[in-house]
């Protein structure tokens, strides 16, 4: 995954094993606990992510609106990489297209883990916006806030801080 104008990567060394961290990011029911955007409200699903092709639905809130996103797992390498493509999971009451429900959006979120030792892991959160129609998401880094208060990069930085607290029990 490349570093260019269509992606954002934020890294942090966390004092926990890659297995511990991967276990956390593979559990959609705890994503809201370490979410740095304050947009995730919980998981509809309780199962753990175990393979490419799995889906998990997350309850979201952005700019005064509750909605759901269905996430399609596109990369699953236990202990190393987990990437998913979100898609609308409900109809936007402000005029959403019911034909788009469940259709991947073309952008991806995920995590890459690089074990440094048995007790330290370099964790990178990745956002790739994909198609040009998704560029509005990264425009937030130019001053429009993704959730009304933070940019994509700031949200990812906070996510890794919270993931570290959860993984380390602090």
NORUR-V530692 format. One record per residue. N is the residue number from 0. RES is the residue in one small letter. PSI is psi in degrees with one decimal (NA if undefined). OMEGA is omega in degrees with one decimal (none if undefined). D_FIRST is the distance of its C-alpha to the first C-alpha in whole Angstrom. Layout:
BEGIN
n:res:psi:omega:d_first
N:RES:PSI:OMEGA:D_FIRST
N:RES:PSI:OMEGA:D_FIRST
END
This chain:
BEGIN
n:res:psi:omega:d_first
0:x:133.0:-169.3:0
1:x:156.2:171.5:4
2:x:104.9:176.7:7
3:x:-170.0:-176.4:9
4:x:-8.0:-179.7:12
5:x:12.2:177.6:10
6:x:158.8:175.8:8
7:x:135.3:176.8:10
8:x:131.3:176.8:9
9:x:130.9:-176.9:12
10:x:155.5:178.1:14
11:x:137.1:173.2:17
12:x:125.5:-178.4:19
13:x:133.6:-177.8:21
14:x:64.3:176.5:24
15:x:158.6:-179.4:24
16:x:155.5:177.1:23
17:x:-34.7:179.4:19
18:x:-41.9:178.7:22
19:x:-45.5:-178.3:23
20:x:-43.5:180.0:20
21:x:-36.6:176.6:19
22:x:-40.9:179.6:22
23:x:-46.7:-177.4:22
24:x:-16.4:177.6:19
25:x:-1.0:-178.8:20
26:x:96.3:-178.5:23
27:x:-28.3:-178.2:23
28:x:-12.5:175.6:26
29:x:-0.4:180.0:25
30:x:-39.7:-179.2:22
31:x:-27.0:-179.9:25
32:x:-39.0:-178.3:26
33:x:9.3:178.4:23
34:x:126.3:179.4:22
35:x:-5.5:-179.2:22
36:x:-14.3:-174.5:22
37:x:26.0:178.3:25
38:x:-25.2:-178.0:24
39:x:133.5:-177.6:24
40:x:-4.7:178.9:28
41:x:175.6:-178.1:28
42:x:140.9:173.4:27
43:x:-29.3:-174.9:29
44:x:145.9:177.9:28
45:x:-9.0:-176.7:29
46:x:157.0:177.6:27
47:x:148.2:174.0:24
48:x:130.2:-175.7:21
49:x:-8.4:-175.6:22
50:x:160.3:168.8:20
51:x:138.9:-178.5:17
52:x:-18.7:174.8:20
53:x:152.9:171.4:21
54:x:151.8:173.7:21
55:x:142.7:-176.0:22
56:x:130.3:-178.6:24
57:x:135.8:172.7:24
58:x:132.3:-174.1:27
59:x:163.2:173.7:26
60:x:124.9:178.3:28
61:x:126.4:175.1:27
62:x:48.2:174.8:29
63:x:5.5:-176.1:32
64:x:130.1:173.0:31
65:x:140.7:178.5:30
66:x:177.0:177.7:28
67:x:149.0:173.9:26
68:x:129.3:173.7:23
69:x:126.8:-176.5:22
70:x:126.0:-177.9:19
71:x:117.4:-178.7:18
72:x:122.6:-177.9:16
73:x:-17.5:174.8:13
74:x:128.4:177.2:12
75:x:104.5:176.7:14
76:x:97.1:-174.3:15
77:x:129.2:179.2:18
78:x:-8.4:-174.7:17
79:x:-51.0:-174.3:14
80:x:139.5:173.9:11
81:x:120.7:-177.4:12
82:x:140.7:178.5:11
83:x:156.7:175.0:13
84:x:117.9:177.4:14
85:x:154.9:172.7:17
86:x:151.3:178.9:20
87:x:136.3:179.8:24
88:x:-1.4:177.9:26
89:x:171.6:-178.0:29
90:x:129.1:174.4:31
91:x:115.8:-177.0:31
92:x:-12.3:178.5:34
93:x:16.5:175.3:34
94:x:26.8:179.4:33
95:x:162.0:-178.0:30
96:x:111.5:-179.2:30
97:x:-19.6:177.8:31
98:x:-18.0:-178.3:29
99:x:-11.6:-177.5:26
100:x:125.3:178.5:26
101:x:-3.9:179.1:24
102:x:121.4:-179.0:22
103:x:141.4:-173.2:18
104:x:-17.9:-177.5:17
105:x:-9.5:174.6:14
106:x:163.4:-174.8:12
107:x:144.3:171.4:10
108:x:152.5:175.1:11
109:x:-175.9:-178.6:11
110:x:139.7:169.8:11
111:x:134.7:-179.9:10
112:x:134.1:176.6:13
113:x:103.8:179.8:14
114:x:131.1:176.0:18
115:x:-28.3:176.6:20
116:x:-172.7:177.9:23
117:x:-17.7:-175.8:25
118:x:16.9:178.2:25
119:x:137.2:-177.8:22
120:x:133.9:172.2:19
121:x:113.2:-176.5:16
122:x:128.8:177.5:14
123:x:123.8:170.8:11
124:x:138.5:-174.0:11
125:x:136.8:168.5:8
126:x:123.2:174.8:9
127:x:119.9:-174.7:8
128:x:-12.7:173.6:11
129:x:-125.4:-172.9:11
130:x:152.1:179.3:15
131:x:-30.3:179.7:17
132:x:-14.3:178.7:19
133:x:1.3:-176.0:17
134:x:-22.9:179.1:17
135:x:-28.8:-178.2:20
136:x:-44.4:180.0:17
137:x:-17.6:175.3:16
138:x:-21.3:178.6:19
139:x:-28.6:179.2:20
140:x:-9.5:176.3:19
141:x:3.2:176.8:22
142:x:-19.4:173.7:24
143:x:128.1:-171.2:25
144:x:132.0:-175.9:24
145:x:-33.7:-178.1:22
146:x:16.8:-178.5:25
147:x:-14.0:-177.5:27
148:x:-19.0:-178.9:27
149:x:157.1:176.3:23
150:x:170.7:176.8:20
151:x:-50.2:-177.7:17
152:x:-43.0:177.9:16
153:x:-41.9:179.3:20
154:x:-40.7:179.0:19
155:x:-38.9:177.1:16
156:x:-44.7:177.8:18
157:x:-36.7:177.3:21
158:x:-46.7:-179.0:19
159:x:-34.4:175.3:18
160:x:-45.8:-179.6:22
161:x:-37.1:177.4:23
162:x:-39.8:177.3:21
163:x:-45.9:178.8:23
164:x:-42.5:-179.6:26
165:x:-45.4:-178.3:26
166:x:-31.8:-177.0:25
167:x:-4.7:179.0:27
168:x:30.6:-179.3:30
169:x:NA:none:31
END
